[in-house]
């Protein structure tokens, strides 16, 4: 199943941007650890590398540009964005990140890389039994994107995945986008072309794609997506389906790209008037009962989606009955 956590940090994307290119490098992993728990607040992900290929000079100012951790397997997909700001400290030997509120930490220096996330972890083990191969990609700003791939774990069960001493190997293709900001990863020196997001009357931009359990700005559901919209596009909120239709009619959706400069091709259809079971409600026993916070695939909760022809700005027909975690990642628009 696909689960994504995003604390979006990109700057306003209403202007022309030229995303920086990031070099990709395969490195060994000293440890990759994923801990699951019935209490989501106690889930953890930790990765560590002592590979000589890790270089401080390859970290591109995460204090200004943030960082990303992408952990994924054949069944799970978890993206954590470490936002830019005062939580980052720079010395002559390392960049270091520590956020006491989220219990998230990271540092990178010559020959060493560590990232630990103890908040907002949506990667689960219990519902899949074993993981098999786990891929990890870490990027600081628009610097080098480090790949770690572990296919032989010391522990691989419903409670813990633990792999140690993983040799450098190429990662499997990423199932979704997980970038610190408007960065693009490549292994060539091709110069990217500039792109422009529309300056619409209704829609002002779009957040990165997510599963039906929204988790932006360390907040679940619509409160998190509303906060992320307002942060990236001041004065906006998560677009409802009706607002998306109005935006399409006004030509706002032509050529739309999200805050990571990825082309938008679909939206979750947010509609407070629709039945909650079609709005990815958390209907699990003891759950929040809030829309777009689904808790598990083993309940009746489903979602609605609408596709976008990015070239023409036209919306497709409303799709219903979609599994909130198995129907791919869809975008959230930000409307005024």
Secondary structure, DSSP 8 states (H G I E B T S, - for coil): -------------SS-B--EEEEEEE--EEEEEEE--SSGGG-EEEEEE--TT--GGGS--HHHH-EEEEEE-SS-EEEEEE--STTEEE-SSEEEEEETTTTEEEEEETTEEEEEE-SS----STTTS---SEEEEEEETTS-EEEEEE-S-SEESSSEEEEEEE--------SS---SSSEEEESS------B-----SSEEEEEEEE-SB-EETTEEHHHHHHHHHHHHSTT-EE--HHHHHHHHHTTTTTT-B-TTS-B--EEE---TTS-GGGTT---STT----TTB---TTSS--EEEEEEETTTTEEEEEEEEE-TTTS--EEEEEE-
